């Protein structure tokens, strides 16, 4: 009932930039929170950044100062600057949506970000 379509992954050199975008689509639920998680090989999935409809943000310490999250309605954008090798991961768009009595996490299909020289 909530669809998330991601775009913007790719291969960049260390110090480069990428912009990820995720468009949410729903006609039934309200999407309260949108954001990005990532999972690197051999690592647990971790939060990167989230943003509410009101614009309140939560940024992981590992990317603060380099990544910026923004939102326009149900489209969320992650601007990634100063990329490092350790940023290499599959990045997943996430949305928390519901009708007020039940809230559910929805996930995009994932997009690969590779930082390598």
Buried (B, 14 or more C-beta within 10 A) or exposed (E): EBEBEBEBBEEBEEEBEBBBBBBBEBEEBEBBBBBBBBBBEEEEBEBBBBBBEEEEEEBBEBBEEBBBBEBEEBBBBBBBBEBBEEBBBBBBBBBBBBEEEEEEEBBBEBBEBBBEE
